[in-house]
Amino acid sequence: MAPNPMKVALFLEEADLEYEAIPIDTKLGDQHTPTFRAINPNGKVPALIDGDAVLFDSNAILLYLAEKTGKFLPRPDAGSAARAELLSWLMFVATGVGPYSGQCVHFRLFAPERLAYPIKRYDFEARRHWQIVDDRLAGTGYMVGGTYSIVDMAVWGWAPRIPFMLGNEAAMAAYPHIARLMAEIDARPAAARARAIETRHPFKGEFDEAAMRNLYPQIFAPDPTTARAR
């Protein structure tokens, strides 16, 4: 599974919640169907339906589930400062770590033109964001309040892909505290159960042109600047 669904799967398993995992094969374009767009207008995974509540964005889902269950959040008596800390780091992952890491991969591997500046910019920003995470873990052990929380789960979704994202198999050596946290979470039974979810479904494996069109439609779309000029 992709990083964002993995975070949510980990929480569901850690919290021992009953759920039904419905596969959305993004290489086949399932995310663009009217049925899925009715749940998530942005056409991204994951999404969650919980009774009348419909959520999209993995970090929003994590926060919703944590507040609903009362699990993997700062202690109830920790006060507003602890909640502020949790929200700050959760949004840091949502708006910084994830997007910069994703763009780092895209411009290095999938962009139709391998342009030096965007490759340099997003590689630099991905590394900078991951260094902030590593520095944080060096001082606290976990991302928030010294205890395992949804922010650690959010980091876990992305961090195992650091070597791939940065194009260097040894890249994790630069982030020893992230590596330590990943090993600790990977050893939890819930992590193994979360990873096993995708083995239940026959997802498309080929990264062919059809998959590229479904994942990166902008590559094949007309140039809007040219269209306006006409």
HURA-V65056 format. One record per pair of residues at least 6 apart in sequence whose C-alpha atoms are under 8 Angstrom apart, sorted by sequence separation. I is the first residue (numbers start at 1). GAP is how many residues later the second one is. D is the distance in Angstrom with one decimal. If there is no record, write none. Layout:
i=I gap=GAP d=D
i=I gap=GAP d=D
This chain:
i=12 gap=6 d=7.7
i=24 gap=6 d=5.4
i=25 gap=6 d=7.3
i=30 gap=6 d=7.3
i=31 gap=6 d=6.9
i=37 gap=6 d=5.6
i=48 gap=6 d=5.8
i=49 gap=6 d=6.5
i=55 gap=6 d=6.2
i=66 gap=6 d=6.1
i=67 gap=6 d=7.6
i=108 gap=6 d=6.5
i=136 gap=6 d=7.9
i=137 gap=6 d=5.9
i=140 gap=6 d=5.5
i=141 gap=6 d=7.8
i=142 gap=6 d=6.0
i=143 gap=6 d=7.6
i=163 gap=6 d=4.8
i=172 gap=6 d=7.9
i=173 gap=6 d=7.8
i=185 gap=6 d=6.6
i=186 gap=6 d=7.0
i=213 gap=6 d=7.4
i=12 gap=7 d=7.6
i=24 gap=7 d=6.4
i=36 gap=7 d=7.0
i=40 gap=7 d=6.6
i=47 gap=7 d=7.5
i=48 gap=7 d=5.1
i=66 gap=7 d=6.5
i=107 gap=7 d=6.6
i=136 gap=7 d=6.5
i=142 gap=7 d=7.8
i=144 gap=7 d=7.2
i=163 gap=7 d=6.5
i=172 gap=7 d=6.6
i=213 gap=7 d=6.8
i=39 gap=8 d=7.0
i=47 gap=8 d=5.7
i=48 gap=8 d=6.4
i=74 gap=8 d=6.2
i=107 gap=8 d=7.7
i=143 gap=8 d=6.3
i=163 gap=8 d=5.1
i=47 gap=9 d=4.4
i=74 gap=9 d=6.9
i=143 gap=9 d=6.0
i=162 gap=9 d=6.7
i=163 gap=9 d=6.3
i=46 gap=10 d=6.4
i=47 gap=10 d=6.7
i=133 gap=10 d=7.8
i=142 gap=10 d=6.7
i=162 gap=10 d=6.5
i=32 gap=11 d=5.7
i=45 gap=11 d=7.6
i=46 gap=11 d=6.6
i=47 gap=11 d=7.4
i=107 gap=11 d=6.5
i=108 gap=11 d=5.7
i=31 gap=12 d=5.0
i=45 gap=12 d=7.4
i=46 gap=12 d=6.1
i=74 gap=12 d=7.7
i=107 gap=12 d=5.5
i=31 gap=13 d=6.2
i=44 gap=13 d=7.9
i=45 gap=13 d=7.8
i=48 gap=13 d=7.1
i=73 gap=13 d=7.8
i=31 gap=14 d=7.3
i=47 gap=14 d=7.7
i=39 gap=15 d=6.8
i=40 gap=15 d=7.6
i=104 gap=15 d=6.5
i=107 gap=15 d=7.9
i=39 gap=16 d=7.7
i=40 gap=16 d=5.9
i=39 gap=17 d=7.6
i=104 gap=18 d=4.7
i=103 gap=19 d=6.2
i=104 gap=19 d=5.2
i=159 gap=19 d=7.4
i=24 gap=21 d=7.6
i=101 gap=21 d=7.4
i=100 gap=22 d=5.9
i=101 gap=22 d=7.8
i=104 gap=22 d=6.6
i=160 gap=22 d=7.3
i=100 gap=23 d=7.9
i=159 gap=23 d=7.5
i=100 gap=25 d=6.2
i=101 gap=25 d=5.1
i=100 gap=26 d=5.2
i=156 gap=26 d=6.3
i=97 gap=29 d=6.7
i=156 gap=29 d=7.6
i=59 gap=31 d=7.0
i=59 gap=32 d=7.7
i=97 gap=32 d=5.7
i=96 gap=33 d=6.8
i=97 gap=33 d=6.9
i=59 gap=35 d=6.4
i=141 gap=36 d=7.9
i=8 gap=38 d=7.8
i=127 gap=39 d=8.0
i=138 gap=39 d=5.8
i=142 gap=39 d=7.6
i=5 gap=40 d=6.4
i=137 gap=40 d=5.8
i=141 gap=40 d=7.7
i=4 gap=41 d=7.1
i=5 gap=41 d=5.1
i=134 gap=41 d=5.7
i=137 gap=41 d=6.9
i=4 gap=42 d=6.6
i=134 gap=42 d=7.3
i=135 gap=42 d=7.7
i=123 gap=43 d=6.7
i=134 gap=43 d=5.4
i=131 gap=44 d=6.9
i=134 gap=44 d=5.5
i=130 gap=45 d=7.7
i=133 gap=45 d=7.4
i=8 gap=50 d=6.5
i=7 gap=51 d=7.2
i=11 gap=51 d=7.2
i=5 gap=53 d=6.8
i=8 gap=53 d=7.1
i=4 gap=54 d=5.6
i=8 gap=54 d=6.2
i=15 gap=54 d=7.9
i=89 gap=54 d=7.4
i=7 gap=55 d=7.7
i=89 gap=55 d=7.7
i=15 gap=56 d=7.1
i=86 gap=58 d=6.0
i=93 gap=58 d=7.8
i=85 gap=59 d=6.7
i=105 gap=59 d=7.8
i=90 gap=60 d=7.8
i=98 gap=60 d=7.0
i=105 gap=60 d=5.1
i=90 gap=61 d=5.4
i=93 gap=61 d=6.9
i=104 gap=61 d=6.4
i=105 gap=61 d=7.3
i=82 gap=62 d=7.7
i=89 gap=62 d=6.7
i=93 gap=62 d=6.9
i=104 gap=62 d=7.3
i=82 gap=63 d=7.0
i=102 gap=63 d=7.6
i=90 gap=64 d=7.4
i=101 gap=64 d=6.5
i=86 gap=65 d=7.1
i=74 gap=70 d=7.6
i=74 gap=71 d=6.7
i=74 gap=73 d=7.8
i=74 gap=75 d=7.6
i=72 gap=76 d=6.4
i=73 gap=76 d=5.5
i=72 gap=77 d=4.3
i=73 gap=77 d=6.8
i=72 gap=78 d=5.7
i=66 gap=84 d=7.3
i=63 gap=87 d=7.4
i=62 gap=88 d=6.4
i=59 gap=95 d=7.2
i=112 gap=107 d=6.9
i=111 gap=108 d=7.5
i=11 gap=139 d=7.4
i=11 gap=142 d=7.2
i=10 gap=143 d=6.9
i=7 gap=146 d=5.5
i=7 gap=147 d=5.4
i=7 gap=149 d=6.9
i=4 gap=150 d=7.7
i=7 gap=150 d=4.9
i=6 gap=151 d=5.4
i=5 gap=152 d=7.8
i=4 gap=153 d=6.1
i=3 gap=154 d=4.4
i=4 gap=154 d=7.6
i=2 gap=155 d=7.9
i=3 gap=155 d=5.1
i=14 gap=176 d=5.3
i=21 gap=176 d=7.8
i=28 gap=176 d=6.9
i=13 gap=177 d=5.1
i=14 gap=177 d=7.9
i=27 gap=177 d=6.3
i=13 gap=178 d=7.5
i=23 gap=178 d=6.9
i=25 gap=178 d=6.0
i=25 gap=179 d=7.0
i=10 gap=180 d=6.2
i=13 gap=180 d=6.9
i=27 gap=180 d=7.6
i=10 gap=181 d=5.8
i=13 gap=181 d=6.5
i=28 gap=182 d=7.4
i=29 gap=182 d=7.6
i=10 gap=183 d=7.9
i=27 gap=183 d=7.4
i=28 gap=183 d=6.2
i=10 gap=184 d=5.3
i=27 gap=184 d=4.3
i=9 gap=185 d=5.2
i=26 gap=185 d=7.7
i=27 gap=185 d=7.3
i=29 gap=185 d=5.0
i=28 gap=186 d=6.6
i=29 gap=186 d=7.4
i=27 gap=187 d=5.8
i=6 gap=188 d=6.8
i=26 gap=188 d=6.7
i=27 gap=188 d=6.2
i=6 gap=189 d=7.4
i=26 gap=189 d=6.6
i=1 gap=194 d=7.7
i=1 gap=197 d=6.1
